[in-house]
Amino acid sequence: MLGIIDQIFINKYAQGLTSIETFKMLFSNFKIEEKRDYLEEIVSLIIQSKPKNEDIDLAINESGLRPTFTPCVLLRKGIAKHSLMKLINLPESELEKTLILLMNLFKIAYTRRFIEEKNNPGKWWYWDLSQPNIEYEILKDHS
């Protein structure tokens, strides 16, 4: 399971506060099973963010990946958890593309929820992470 710092980091990406390049560097240092575990956690976050089928083409577009790449072709089959899990089981050479694609799908679904839930006191993951001391407050509550 992702630690609180990892969750904050992923939510910062969804809020446009960090780049995919940072994730690619982190991901490249993982062993194969760590990569699959990390992607599985991202899939869980995607499902919680309630993506819509119309998010698929936008995610592919935003990712900058060619629509003919295997992860993109598989994503077009649907956003149900079992479909997303198929991306995680691709060969290792496809996993960075999968990371990029899933992070973009998450960002799209998250953004929609962020607008609805922004600063909800019971859901820190929708707090504005660009604000000073917000991370400190989250970490303080989870220590």
C-alpha positions in Angstrom: 0.0 0.0 0.0 1.2 3.5 -0.8 2.4 5.5 2.1 1.0 9.0 2.8 3.9 10.8 1.2 3.4 8.8 -2.0 -0.3 9.5 -2.0 0.4 13.3 -1.5 2.9 13.1 -4.4 0.4 11.5 -6.8 -2.3 14.0 -5.8 0.2 16.8 -6.4 0.6 15.5 -10.0 -3.1 15.4 -10.4 -3.3 19.0 -9.3 -0.6 20.0 -11.8 2.1 20.7 -9.2 4.7 18.1 -10.3 5.6 16.6 -13.6 5.4 13.1 -15.1 9.2 13.2 -15.5 9.6 13.0 -11.7 7.4 9.8 -11.7 9.3 8.3 -14.6 12.6 8.8 -12.8 11.2 7.2 -9.6 9.6 4.4 -11.5 12.8 3.6 -13.4 14.5 2.7 -10.1 11.9 0.1 -9.1 12.3 -3.6 -9.6 9.7 -5.2 -11.8 7.4 -6.3 -9.0 7.7 -2.9 -7.4 6.6 -1.4 -10.7 3.6 -3.7 -10.9 2.7 -3.0 -7.2 3.0 0.8 -7.8 0.8 0.6 -10.9 -1.8 -1.4 -9.0 -2.0 1.3 -6.3 -2.5 3.9 -9.1 -5.3 1.7 -10.5 -7.0 1.8 -7.1 -6.7 5.6 -7.0 -8.2 5.7 -10.5 -11.2 3.6 -9.5 -11.8 5.7 -6.4 -11.8 8.8 -8.6 -14.6 7.4 -10.7 -13.3 7.7 -14.3 -15.7 7.8 -17.2 -15.3 6.0 -20.5 -15.0 9.4 -22.3 -11.8 10.0 -20.2 -10.0 7.3 -22.2 -9.3 9.2 -25.4 -8.5 12.4 -23.4 -6.0 10.4 -21.3 -4.3 8.9 -24.4 -4.1 12.4 -25.9 -2.8 14.0 -22.8 -0.2 11.3 -22.3 1.5 12.1 -25.5 1.7 8.4 -26.3 0.8 7.0 -29.7 -2.7 5.6 -29.7 -1.3 2.4 -31.3 0.9 1.6 -28.3 -0.3 -1.5 -26.5 -1.3 0.2 -23.2 -3.4 2.7 -25.2 -5.1 -0.1 -27.2 -5.9 -2.0 -24.0 -7.2 1.1 -22.3 -9.7 1.6 -25.1 -11.3 -1.7 -24.0 -12.6 0.0 -20.9 -11.9 1.5 -17.5 -13.3 -1.4 -15.3 -10.7 -2.5 -12.8 -10.2 -5.9 -14.5 -9.4 -4.0 -17.8 -6.9 -1.6 -16.1 -5.2 -4.6 -14.3 -4.4 -6.0 -17.8 -2.1 -3.0 -18.3 -0.1 -3.9 -15.2 0.7 -7.3 -16.5 2.2 -6.1 -19.8 5.9 -6.9 -20.4 8.3 -4.7 -18.4 9.2 -2.7 -21.6 5.6 -1.4 -21.7 5.3 -0.4 -18.0 6.7 3.1 -18.3 4.1 3.8 -21.0 1.5 2.3 -18.7 2.6 4.5 -15.9 2.3 7.6 -18.1 -1.1 6.6 -19.4 -2.6 5.6 -16.0 -1.3 8.8 -14.4 -3.0 10.9 -17.0 -6.3 8.9 -16.6 -6.0 9.5 -12.9 -5.4 13.2 -13.4 -8.5 13.6 -15.6 -10.8 11.7 -13.2 -9.3 13.3 -10.1 -9.6 16.9 -11.6 -13.4 16.4 -12.0 -13.7 15.2 -8.4 -11.3 17.9 -7.1 -13.7 20.6 -8.5 -16.6 19.0 -6.6 -14.8 18.2 -3.4 -12.1 20.8 -3.1 -11.1 21.5 0.5 -13.6 19.0 1.9 -12.4 18.8 5.5 -12.9 15.0 5.6 -11.0 14.3 2.3 -7.4 15.6 2.5 -6.7 14.3 -1.0 -8.9 17.1 -2.4 -7.2 19.8 -0.4 -5.2 22.4 -2.4 -1.7 21.0 -2.1 -0.2 24.3 -3.5 -1.0 26.0 -0.3 1.8 26.4 2.3 1.6 24.0 5.3 -1.1 21.8 3.8 1.3 18.9 3.4 2.5 19.4 7.0 -1.2 19.3 8.2 -1.8 16.0 6.3 1.4 14.4 7.6 0.7 15.6 11.2 -2.8 13.9 11.0 -1.3 10.7 9.7 1.7 10.2 12.0 
